Amino acid sequence: MNILYLDFEYYNTAEPMLSVVCCSTLAVADDGKRTEFEWWLHGDSKQRDSFGVFLEACKEAGYAFASYNVIAEARAIYSLGIDPLQFKWIDLMLEWKQLRNGNYKRLYGKYIDPKGIPKTSYPPPIDELGKPIPKKMVAFNKRQNNSHTGTNLLSCIYNILDVNLNAAYKNEMRDRILKGGPFSSDERKAITDYAKSDTKYLPAILRIMKHEIMRLSGNKDDNLYFQRAFVKGEWAARCAVMEAVGIPVNLDWLKNIGRNAKDIKEGIISTLVADVFPFYEYDKKKDAWVEKRTQFTEFIKQQGLEKSWPKTESGAYSTAKETLEDHEEIPEILEYRRARDSIGQLRSFKEADKFIDVNPFEGEEDDHPNTEGKDNIFQRIGSDGRLRCFFNPYGTQTSRNAPPAKNFILAMSAWLRSCIQPPEGYAITAVDYSSEEFIIAACEAGDKSMEAAYDSGDPYVWLGKEAGAIPRNGSKLTHPEIRNEFKATCLAKGTLIRVKDCGFKKIEAVTPSDLVWDGEEWRECDGAIYMGEKEVIHVNGILCTPDHKFLTSEGWKDGEYLSNNRTICCRGVGDELPSSSWAEVWQLGCCLFRTISNR
């Protein structure tokens, strides 16, 4: 595979067009021959024209383009007046994300922290059921670092190649570039050398990641690996174009929110306390509202949830967003969660009259690239009044984008969306997919029954109706208990279950404190339940109990009444992805689905 590696330097990231400074390119032919070029593009129209001709020649010669975070490079190319979607892209950051996903060998280990300090992390110890043990419970782990390795280039290179790049030097060069031109001759040389210092490591990390991903997925076909990489890379390039277009907002309204944030916060809390439940208490000394743990604990007890409500390591009842979302059927919890979200989002509107250009593609905290500077939404608004933030493609396990809610207005509370203001004569609509992983799995498997379950709007009720347990006119409201029964499935010992924050666990190790993935969302469970020992039979190669239900061409039948030659409906993946995990099928399917929609 002929591959052209690129690394751009630029500034003015909030504007529709980046101010491109330079680009370092490294062409690696399939015979191993390497050719390096440094392109100084700032204020040099002739070099820009020559660079465009060079890219076109590389494309015609069959080169794929590779970079670490394609959104950055694709936006730079777009800013030069060249369509980035005409090229085949390999995003090394997305490959690194995939390699880390559930892979303890890469999810922990050597990394560079946000301050540029090299560190080493270790997987947390687990008990006999596979559950992580809190640090305070294990003496040898009290001083261990259980942080995940980062997704930035520094951490990737350090983890894979054991090369510790100089973070202080990179920060110094980046700060100079962000100040903009003019650049002296010495600065020009220093900046091009800086770009080149990253590019030279890209071929090595791609080679190693490709080998490990193929081994872990059971894939032995190089072409198949690159086909999958191109799908992800194309989506990153499309995100770059969407980012450049931006979201039109009413800047004056957003500034007004920033100036009145304190009053808005007080109004939200006082309304919650007066109309819902006193989760907050006014502290006269601090002259501010404060959350009261004792009040929250009292509410949990009033609801009779003392035993089932998740707790933190310290033993307090959890107020984590995920926990609150899982209990939104309780009206008070729903309003409490909404209030906390709105209050948290107000922090994005601080310093409303200050604009600071930041590079959204460098640095990070935890697993998410730092795109919001100092949590300020205004740093991401260009002079054209459009909001631009990093879309963070493949930011979730199932490949969804995960833009930071701090500066992605569509992820904020609904009342803030009124600040979106399309130009006169235009309208903007936000379209979301419902349970897209479920329908993508159905399409990949060619499972018409699963597609029908999705189309019904409630797969559990659909299954209950097909089994004859719920009447045809039944619903979630009329038969909630039976619907819940059809959420449960009897699975054999050793079956792997996806558990939040733990990857996969054997079913017998799942506990009531675990959140498990049901194909649509994370859900609470009762843990593994021992159902006793029963006789098992073989049906078309499937080991099951005699009363296990199978969907056949003649409807639902018990396993004991099926002969081995009867046709049953099976779910699986097609021959095109023979060795993929479900996570990888979902990732590729989601990406293809969105790419087709984007077209």
Secondary structure as the mmCIF struct_conf table of DSSP 4:
data_model
#
loop_
_struct_conf.conf_type_id
_struct_conf.id
_struct_conf.beg_label_comp_id
_struct_conf.beg_label_asym_id
_struct_conf.beg_label_seq_id
_struct_conf.end_label_comp_id
_struct_conf.end_label_asym_id
_struct_conf.end_label_seq_id
STRN STRN1 ILE A 3 TYR A 11
TURN_TY1_P TURN_TY1_P1 THR A 13 ALA A 14
BEND BEND1 GLU A 15 MET A 17
STRN STRN2 SER A 19 VAL A 28
TURN_TY1_P TURN_TY1_P2 ASP A 30 ASP A 31
BEND BEND2 GLY A 32 GLY A 32
STRN STRN3 ARG A 34 TRP A 40
TURN_TY1_P TURN_TY1_P3 HIS A 42 GLY A 43
HELX_RH_AL_P HELX_RH_AL_P1 SER A 45 GLU A 60
TURN_TY1_P TURN_TY1_P4 ALA A 61 GLY A 62
HELX_LH_PP_P HELX_LH_PP_P1 TYR A 63 TYR A 63
STRN STRN4 ALA A 64 SER A 67
BEND BEND3 TYR A 68 ASN A 69
HELX_RH_AL_P HELX_RH_AL_P2 VAL A 70 SER A 79
TURN_TY1_P TURN_TY1_P5 LEU A 80 GLY A 81
HELX_RH_3T_P HELX_RH_3T_P1 PRO A 84 GLN A 86
BEND BEND4 PHE A 87 PHE A 87
STRN STRN5 TRP A 89 ASP A 91
HELX_RH_AL_P HELX_RH_AL_P3 LEU A 92 ARG A 100
TURN_TY1_P TURN_TY1_P6 ASN A 101 GLY A 102
HELX_RH_AL_P HELX_RH_AL_P4 TYR A 104 LEU A 107
BEND BEND5 TYR A 108 GLY A 109
STRN STRN6 LYS A 110 ILE A 112
TURN_TY1_P TURN_TY1_P7 PRO A 114 LYS A 115
BEND BEND6 GLY A 116 GLY A 116
STRN STRN7 PRO A 118 THR A 120
HELX_LH_PP_P HELX_LH_PP_P2 PRO A 123 PRO A 125
STRN STRN8 ILE A 126 ILE A 126
TURN_TY1_P TURN_TY1_P8 GLU A 128 LEU A 129
BEND BEND7 GLY A 130 GLY A 130
HELX_LH_PP_P HELX_LH_PP_P3 LYS A 131 LYS A 131
STRN STRN9 PRO A 132 PRO A 132
HELX_LH_PP_P HELX_LH_PP_P4 ILE A 133 PRO A 134
HELX_RH_3T_P HELX_RH_3T_P2 LYS A 135 MET A 137
HELX_RH_3T_P HELX_RH_3T_P3 ALA A 139 ASN A 141
TURN_TY1_P TURN_TY1_P9 LYS A 142 ARG A 143
HELX_LH_PP_P HELX_LH_PP_P5 SER A 147 GLY A 150
BEND BEND8 THR A 151 ASN A 152
HELX_RH_AL_P HELX_RH_AL_P5 LEU A 153 LEU A 161
HELX_RH_AL_P HELX_RH_AL_P6 ALA A 167 LEU A 178
TURN_TY1_P TURN_TY1_P10 LYS A 179 LYS A 179
HELX_RH_AL_P HELX_RH_AL_P7 SER A 185 THR A 199
TURN_TY1_P TURN_TY1_P11 LYS A 200 TYR A 201
HELX_RH_AL_P HELX_RH_AL_P8 LEU A 202 SER A 217
TURN_TY1_P TURN_TY1_P12 GLY A 218 GLY A 218
HELX_RH_AL_P HELX_RH_AL_P9 ASP A 222 VAL A 245
STRN STRN10 ILE A 247 PRO A 248
STRN STRN11 VAL A 249 VAL A 249
HELX_RH_AL_P HELX_RH_AL_P10 LEU A 251 ARG A 259
TURN_TY1_P TURN_TY1_P13 ASN A 260 ASN A 260
HELX_RH_AL_P HELX_RH_AL_P11 ALA A 261 ASP A 275
TURN_TY1_P TURN_TY1_P14 VAL A 276 VAL A 276
STRN STRN12 TYR A 280 ASP A 283
TURN_TY1_P TURN_TY1_P15 LYS A 284 ASP A 287
STRN STRN13 ALA A 288 GLU A 291
HELX_RH_AL_P HELX_RH_AL_P12 ARG A 293 GLN A 302
TURN_TY1_P TURN_TY1_P16 GLN A 303 GLY A 304
TURN_TY1_P TURN_TY1_P17 GLU A 306 SER A 308
BEND BEND9 TRP A 309 TRP A 309
STRN STRN14 LYS A 311 LYS A 311
TURN_TY1_P TURN_TY1_P18 GLU A 313 SER A 314
BEND BEND10 GLY A 315 GLY A 315
HELX_LH_PP_P HELX_LH_PP_P6 ALA A 316 ALA A 316
STRN STRN15 TYR A 317 TYR A 317
HELX_LH_PP_P HELX_LH_PP_P7 SER A 318 SER A 318
HELX_RH_AL_P HELX_RH_AL_P13 LYS A 321 GLU A 325
TURN_TY1_P TURN_TY1_P19 ASP A 326 GLU A 329
BEND BEND11 ILE A 330 ILE A 330
HELX_RH_AL_P HELX_RH_AL_P14 PRO A 331 LEU A 346
HELX_RH_3T_P HELX_RH_3T_P4 ARG A 347 PHE A 349
BEND BEND12 LYS A 350 GLU A 351
TURN_TY1_P TURN_TY1_P20 ALA A 352 ASP A 353
TURN_TY1_P TURN_TY1_P21 PRO A 360 PHE A 361
BEND BEND13 GLU A 362 GLU A 362
STRN STRN16 GLU A 364 GLU A 365
TURN_TY1_P TURN_TY1_P22 ASP A 366 ASP A 367
STRN STRN17 HIS A 368 PRO A 369
BEND BEND14 GLU A 372 GLU A 372
TURN_TY1_P TURN_TY1_P23 GLY A 373 ASP A 375
HELX_RH_3T_P HELX_RH_3T_P5 ILE A 377 ARG A 380
STRN STRN18 ILE A 381 ILE A 381
TURN_TY1_P TURN_TY1_P24 SER A 383 ASP A 384
BEND BEND15 GLY A 385 GLY A 385
STRN STRN19 ARG A 386 LEU A 387
TURN_TY1_P TURN_TY1_P25 PRO A 393 TYR A 394
BEND BEND16 THR A 396 THR A 396
TURN_TY1_P TURN_TY1_P26 GLN A 397 THR A 398
TURN_TY1_P TURN_TY1_P27 ALA A 405 ASN A 407
HELX_RH_3T_P HELX_RH_3T_P6 ILE A 409 ALA A 411
BEND BEND17 MET A 412 MET A 412
HELX_RH_3T_P HELX_RH_3T_P7 ALA A 414 CYS A 419
STRN STRN20 ILE A 420 ILE A 420
HELX_LH_PP_P HELX_LH_PP_P8 PRO A 422 PRO A 423
TURN_TY1_P TURN_TY1_P28 GLU A 424 GLY A 425
BEND BEND18 SER A 434 SER A 435
HELX_RH_AL_P HELX_RH_AL_P15 GLU A 436 ALA A 445
TURN_TY1_P TURN_TY1_P29 GLY A 446 GLY A 446
HELX_RH_AL_P HELX_RH_AL_P16 LYS A 448 ASP A 455
TURN_TY1_P TURN_TY1_P30 SER A 456 GLY A 457
HELX_RH_AL_P HELX_RH_AL_P17 PRO A 459 GLU A 466
TURN_TY1_P TURN_TY1_P31 ALA A 467 GLY A 468
BEND BEND19 ALA A 469 ILE A 470
TURN_TY1_P TURN_TY1_P32 ARG A 472 ASN A 473
TURN_TY1_P TURN_TY1_P33 LYS A 476 THR A 478
HELX_RH_AL_P HELX_RH_AL_P18 PRO A 480 GLU A 485
TURN_TY1_P TURN_TY1_P34 PHE A 486 LYS A 487
TURN_TY1_P TURN_TY1_P35 LYS A 493 GLY A 494
STRN STRN21 LEU A 496 VAL A 499
TURN_TY1_P TURN_TY1_P36 LYS A 500 CYS A 502
STRN STRN22 GLY A 503 LYS A 506
HELX_RH_3T_P HELX_RH_3T_P8 ILE A 507 ALA A 509
TURN_TY1_P TURN_TY1_P37 PRO A 512 SER A 513
STRN STRN23 LEU A 515 TRP A 517
BEND BEND20 GLY A 519 GLU A 521
STRN STRN24 TRP A 522 GLU A 524
STRN STRN25 ILE A 537 VAL A 539
TURN_TY1_P TURN_TY1_P38 ASN A 540 GLY A 541
STRN STRN26 ILE A 542 CYS A 544
TURN_TY1_P TURN_TY1_P39 PRO A 546 ASP A 547
STRN STRN27 LYS A 549 THR A 552
TURN_TY1_P TURN_TY1_P40 SER A 553 GLU A 554
STRN STRN28 GLY A 555 ASP A 558
HELX_RH_3T_P HELX_RH_3T_P9 GLY A 559 TYR A 561
TURN_TY1_P TURN_TY1_P41 ASN A 564 ASN A 565
BEND BEND21 ARG A 566 ARG A 566
STRN STRN29 ILE A 568 ILE A 568
TURN_TY1_P TURN_TY1_P42 ASP A 575 GLU A 576
BEND BEND22 LEU A 577 LEU A 577
TURN_TY1_P TURN_TY1_P43 PRO A 578 SER A 579
HELX_RH_AL_P HELX_RH_AL_P19 TRP A 582 ASN A 598
#
